[in-house]
Amino acid sequence: MTTALLTHADCMAHETPDGHPERVARLEHVLHALETLDLKRVTAPLVDDSDLIRIHPQSYIDRIRAAAPATGRAQLDADTWMSPGSFDAALRGAGAVREAVRMVLAGEVANAFCAIRPPGHHAERETPMGFCLFGNAALAAKLALDEHGLARVAVVDFDVHHGNGTQDLLWDEPRSLFVSSHQMPLWPCTGKPSETGPHDTILNLPLPPASDGAMMRQLYEDKVFPRLEAFAPELLIISAGFDAHRADPLAELRWEVEDFTWLTERLCEIAARHCGGRVVSTLEGGYDLEALAASCAAHVKVLQEAGA
C-alpha cells in the first residue's frame, strides 16, 4: 500500500496579515518539500456541519461561518484571523482528516498525511484561538470511534505548544488517549501533568525551554511509549507540529530534523504492533519555513517507508 497526501488549494486562500507567522508560505514550502515523494495525492473534500457537530456545537460553527469577512481581514482574538477564504480552508482541513480516516480504515492506503491550514489543535469546543478554527485531530478521533466503530483511538501531539483544544474536545471521551509533549512555560499556559481528565486518558508532558531531542527521546521512552503500548490503540492520530525545531521563532526547544524522524519511526512501530500500521497525521505548527519543510518531509518519508 501507499501513503496518502491530502490537501487543497483552498488552504492557500486563508490569508493572515503581513508578518503573521501562520502564513500561506508555510503550506507552499511543505508541498514543495513533498513534491518528489511517491504519494497518493488526494483532493481534500469540504466537511459537512453534520460532522463538525461531533466536536463543536452548531452555534459555534455558525458563528465562525458568519465571522468570515467579505473583504479584508477579521480578527477573532489576538492571534487568530479570518479572510474571505478562511472558512472554506478550515472546512477543507476538517474534510481532509475525515477522508484520511476513511481511507486508512478502509484499507485503501496504509497511512495518511493532511497538509492543511489553518491548523486545529488549539480550537476548543466554543473558542477559536492560536490560529485555529476547528479541532481537526479531535474530529478524526471522534469519527473513528463513532462512525467507524473503533474501540480505542490515540492522539499524539508533538507540537511545541500544548494541544489545549484537542484536550478540551476529548476531555470526556473514555475511548481516546490524548498525549501532548510541549514546552512549558509557553502559550497557551495549559498542559500541566495534573491535567489527566475524568477517565485518566490525558497525558501531558511539559519540556523545559532549551531542552533538546535527547531529553524528548528519554521522556517518550519512559512515559509515552509504555502508555501507548498499554492502551493498544486501533488507530493512531498524530498532531504533527514542527515548531519544536531549534530554528523556530515562536518557541525555545532544540529539536533537530533527526528527532522528528526518530519520533515518527517509533510511533509507526507502535502502530504496526497494535493497529496494523494505521496512522493519520495532520499538520499543526512550524513557523521557520526551511525547518518546517525539512522536518515535515522527514516525517512523511517515515510514513511512506512504514506503509510500503
C-alpha positions as CSV (number, residue, x, y, z in Angstrom):
1,M,0.0,0.0,0.0
2,T,0.9,3.6,0.0
3,T,0.7,6.9,1.9
4,A,-2.0,9.4,1.1
5,L,-1.3,13.1,0.9
6,L,-4.5,15.1,1.4
7,T,-4.6,18.9,0.7
8,H,-6.5,21.5,-1.3
9,A,-5.7,24.8,-2.9
10,D,-8.4,26.4,-0.7
11,C,-6.0,26.1,2.2
12,M,-3.8,28.8,0.4
13,A,-6.8,31.2,0.4
14,H,-6.7,31.6,4.2
15,E,-4.8,34.8,4.4
16,T,-3.4,36.4,7.5
17,P,-1.9,39.9,8.0
18,D,1.6,40.7,6.8
19,G,4.1,39.4,9.3
20,H,1.8,36.8,10.8
21,P,3.7,33.5,11.4
22,E,0.8,31.3,10.2
23,R,1.0,32.3,6.6
24,V,0.4,30.9,3.1
25,A,4.1,30.3,2.6
26,R,4.1,27.6,5.2
27,L,1.9,25.3,3.1
28,E,3.8,26.3,-0.1
29,H,7.1,25.1,1.5
30,V,5.6,21.9,2.8
31,L,4.1,20.9,-0.5
32,H,7.3,21.8,-2.4
33,A,9.2,19.6,0.0
34,L,6.9,16.7,-0.7
35,E,6.8,17.1,-4.5
36,T,9.3,14.3,-5.2
37,L,7.7,11.7,-2.9
38,D,5.6,8.9,-4.4
39,L,2.4,9.6,-2.5
40,K,-1.3,9.0,-3.3
41,R,-2.4,12.6,-3.8
42,V,-6.0,13.3,-2.7
43,T,-8.1,16.4,-3.0
44,A,-9.5,17.2,0.4
45,P,-13.3,17.5,0.4
46,L,-15.3,20.0,2.3
47,V,-16.5,18.7,5.7
48,D,-20.3,18.9,6.5
49,D,-21.7,20.6,9.6
50,S,-23.1,17.1,10.5
51,D,-19.5,16.0,11.1
52,L,-18.3,19.2,12.8
53,I,-21.1,19.0,15.4
54,R,-19.3,15.9,16.8
55,I,-16.9,18.3,18.4
56,H,-18.3,21.8,18.1
57,P,-21.9,23.0,18.7
58,Q,-23.9,24.3,15.7
59,S,-23.9,27.7,17.2
60,Y,-20.1,27.8,17.2
61,I,-20.0,26.6,13.6
62,D,-22.5,29.3,12.6
63,R,-20.5,32.0,14.4
64,I,-17.3,31.1,12.6
65,R,-19.1,31.0,9.3
66,A,-20.5,34.4,10.0
67,A,-17.2,35.8,11.1
68,A,-15.6,35.3,7.7
69,P,-15.3,38.8,6.1
70,A,-16.4,39.6,2.5
71,T,-13.2,41.6,2.1
72,G,-10.1,42.3,4.1
73,R,-9.4,40.6,7.4
74,A,-11.4,39.8,10.6
75,Q,-9.7,39.4,13.9
76,L,-11.1,36.7,16.2
77,D,-8.6,37.1,19.0
78,A,-5.1,38.5,19.4
79,D,-3.6,35.7,17.2
80,T,-6.5,34.3,15.1
81,W,-7.6,35.9,11.9
82,M,-10.0,35.2,9.0
83,S,-10.0,36.3,5.4
84,P,-12.7,35.7,2.8
85,G,-11.3,32.3,2.1
86,S,-10.6,31.2,5.6
87,F,-13.9,29.3,6.3
88,D,-13.6,27.1,3.3
89,A,-9.9,26.5,4.1
90,A,-10.9,25.3,7.6
91,L,-13.7,23.1,6.1
92,R,-11.1,21.6,3.8
93,G,-8.8,20.9,6.7
94,A,-11.5,19.1,8.6
95,G,-12.6,17.4,5.4
96,A,-9.0,16.2,4.9
97,V,-8.9,14.4,8.2
98,R,-12.3,12.9,7.7
99,E,-11.3,11.5,4.3
100,A,-7.9,10.3,5.7
101,V,-9.6,8.4,8.4
102,R,-12.0,6.8,6.0
103,M,-9.2,5.8,3.5
104,V,-6.9,4.4,6.2
105,L,-9.7,2.4,7.9
106,A,-11.0,1.1,4.6
107,G,-7.5,-0.2,3.8
108,E,-7.2,2.0,0.7
109,V,-3.9,3.4,2.0
110,A,-1.6,2.4,4.8
111,N,-1.4,5.8,6.4
112,A,-2.1,9.5,5.5
113,F,-0.8,13.0,6.0
114,C,-3.0,16.0,5.8
115,A,-1.1,19.1,4.5
116,I,-3.6,21.7,5.6
117,R,-4.0,25.1,7.2
118,P,-5.3,26.7,9.3
119,P,-4.1,24.2,12.0
120,G,-6.6,22.9,14.5
121,H,-5.2,21.7,17.9
122,H,-5.9,25.0,19.8
123,A,-9.6,25.3,18.8
124,E,-11.7,24.5,21.8
125,R,-15.4,23.5,21.8
126,E,-16.6,27.0,21.5
127,T,-13.4,29.1,21.2
128,P,-11.2,29.7,18.2
129,M,-7.7,30.5,19.3
130,G,-4.0,30.1,18.5
131,F,-4.5,30.4,14.7
132,C,-7.1,27.5,14.8
133,L,-10.8,27.4,13.9
134,F,-11.8,23.7,14.1
135,G,-10.3,20.8,16.1
136,N,-9.1,18.5,13.3
137,A,-7.3,15.9,15.3
138,A,-10.2,15.5,17.8
139,L,-12.6,15.3,14.9
140,A,-10.5,12.4,13.4
141,A,-10.7,10.6,16.7
142,K,-14.4,11.1,17.1
143,L,-15.1,9.9,13.5
144,A,-13.0,6.8,14.0
145,L,-14.8,6.0,17.2
146,D,-18.4,6.9,16.4
147,E,-18.7,6.4,12.6
148,H,-16.2,3.6,12.1
149,G,-16.8,1.7,15.4
150,L,-13.3,1.6,16.8
151,A,-13.0,1.0,20.5
152,R,-9.7,2.9,21.2
153,V,-8.0,5.8,19.4
154,A,-4.8,7.5,20.5
155,V,-3.8,11.1,19.6
156,V,-0.2,12.1,20.0
157,D,0.6,15.8,19.7
158,F,4.3,16.8,19.5
159,D,3.7,20.4,18.6
160,V,5.8,22.7,20.8
161,H,2.6,24.3,22.1
162,H,0.1,22.3,24.2
163,G,-2.8,20.9,22.3
164,N,-5.4,22.6,24.6
165,G,-8.2,22.4,22.0
166,T,-7.8,18.6,21.4
167,Q,-7.6,18.1,25.2
168,D,-10.8,20.1,25.7
169,L,-12.6,18.3,22.9
170,L,-11.6,14.8,24.1
171,W,-11.6,15.5,27.8
172,D,-14.8,13.4,28.5
173,E,-14.0,10.7,25.9
174,P,-13.0,7.5,27.7
175,R,-12.2,5.7,24.4
176,S,-9.4,8.1,23.4
177,L,-6.0,8.6,24.8
178,F,-4.5,12.1,24.3
179,V,-0.8,12.7,24.7
180,S,0.8,16.1,24.4
181,S,4.5,16.9,24.7
182,H,5.1,20.7,24.7
183,Q,7.4,23.4,26.1
184,M,6.4,24.9,29.4
185,P,6.2,27.7,30.2
186,L,4.8,28.8,26.9
187,W,1.5,29.9,25.5
188,P,-1.3,28.7,26.0
189,C,-0.1,28.0,29.5
190,T,-2.0,24.8,29.8
191,G,-0.9,21.2,29.8
192,K,0.2,20.5,33.3
193,P,0.9,16.9,34.3
194,S,-2.0,17.1,36.7
195,E,-4.5,17.6,33.8
196,T,-5.4,13.9,33.4
197,G,-9.1,14.1,32.6
198,P,-12.0,12.3,34.3
199,H,-11.1,9.0,32.8
200,D,-7.3,9.3,33.2
201,T,-7.0,9.5,29.4
202,I,-4.9,12.7,29.2
203,L,-1.1,12.6,29.4
204,N,0.7,15.9,29.4
205,L,4.5,16.0,29.2
206,P,6.0,19.5,29.7
207,L,9.5,20.1,28.4
208,P,11.7,23.0,29.8
209,P,12.9,25.7,27.4
210,A,16.2,25.0,25.7
211,S,15.8,21.2,26.2
212,D,16.9,19.1,23.2
213,G,15.9,16.0,21.4
214,A,17.8,13.8,23.8
215,M,15.5,14.9,26.6
216,M,12.5,14.4,24.4
217,R,13.5,10.9,23.5
218,Q,14.0,9.9,27.1
219,L,10.6,11.3,28.1
220,Y,8.9,9.4,25.3
221,E,10.8,6.2,26.1
222,D,9.8,6.5,29.8
223,K,6.3,7.9,29.7
224,V,4.7,7.9,26.2
225,F,5.6,4.6,24.6
226,P,4.6,2.4,27.6
227,R,1.3,4.2,27.9
228,L,0.6,3.7,24.2
229,E,1.6,0.1,24.4
230,A,-0.8,-0.5,27.3
231,F,-3.6,1.4,25.6
232,A,-3.2,-0.6,22.4
233,P,-4.9,1.9,20.0
234,E,-6.8,0.7,16.9
235,L,-5.8,3.9,15.1
236,L,-3.0,6.4,15.9
237,I,-3.6,10.1,15.1
238,I,-0.7,12.5,15.1
239,S,-0.9,16.2,15.5
240,A,2.3,17.0,13.7
241,G,3.7,20.4,14.7
242,F,7.3,21.1,13.8
243,D,7.8,24.2,15.9
244,A,9.9,22.3,18.5
245,H,12.8,22.6,15.9
246,R,15.7,24.7,17.2
247,A,15.2,27.3,14.4
248,D,11.5,28.0,15.1
249,P,10.9,31.7,16.1
250,L,8.0,31.1,18.4
251,A,9.5,28.7,21.0
252,E,12.7,27.6,22.6
253,L,13.1,23.8,22.2
254,R,16.2,22.5,20.4
255,W,15.0,19.5,18.4
256,E,16.6,18.7,15.0
257,V,15.1,17.1,11.9
258,E,16.5,13.8,13.1
259,D,14.4,14.0,16.2
260,F,11.2,14.2,14.2
261,T,12.4,11.2,12.2
262,W,13.1,9.2,15.3
263,L,9.8,10.0,16.9
264,T,7.8,9.2,13.8
265,E,9.6,5.9,13.4
266,R,8.9,4.9,17.0
267,L,5.2,5.9,16.7
268,C,4.9,3.9,13.5
269,E,6.4,0.9,15.1
270,I,3.8,1.0,17.9
271,A,1.1,1.5,15.3
272,A,2.4,-1.6,13.4
273,R,2.1,-3.7,16.6
274,H,-1.4,-2.6,17.6
275,C,-3.4,-1.3,14.7
276,G,-2.0,-2.7,11.5
277,G,0.2,0.5,11.0
278,R,-2.9,2.7,10.7
279,V,-1.8,6.3,11.2
280,V,-3.4,9.6,10.3
281,S,-1.2,12.6,10.7
282,T,-2.3,16.3,10.3
283,L,-0.2,19.4,10.1
284,E,-0.2,21.8,13.0
285,G,2.6,24.3,13.7
286,G,6.0,25.1,12.5
287,Y,7.0,28.7,11.6
288,D,10.6,28.7,10.3
289,L,9.9,27.8,6.7
290,E,13.1,25.8,6.0
291,A,12.9,23.9,9.2
292,L,9.2,23.2,8.7
293,A,9.7,21.9,5.2
294,A,12.7,19.7,6.1
295,S,11.1,18.3,9.3
296,C,7.7,17.7,7.6
297,A,9.4,15.9,4.6
298,A,11.3,13.7,7.1
299,H,8.0,12.9,8.9
300,V,6.2,11.9,5.7
301,K,9.1,9.9,4.4
302,V,8.9,7.7,7.5
303,L,5.2,7.3,7.0
304,Q,5.9,6.3,3.4
305,E,8.5,3.8,4.4
306,A,6.3,2.4,7.2
307,G,3.4,2.0,4.7
308,A,5.4,0.4,1.9
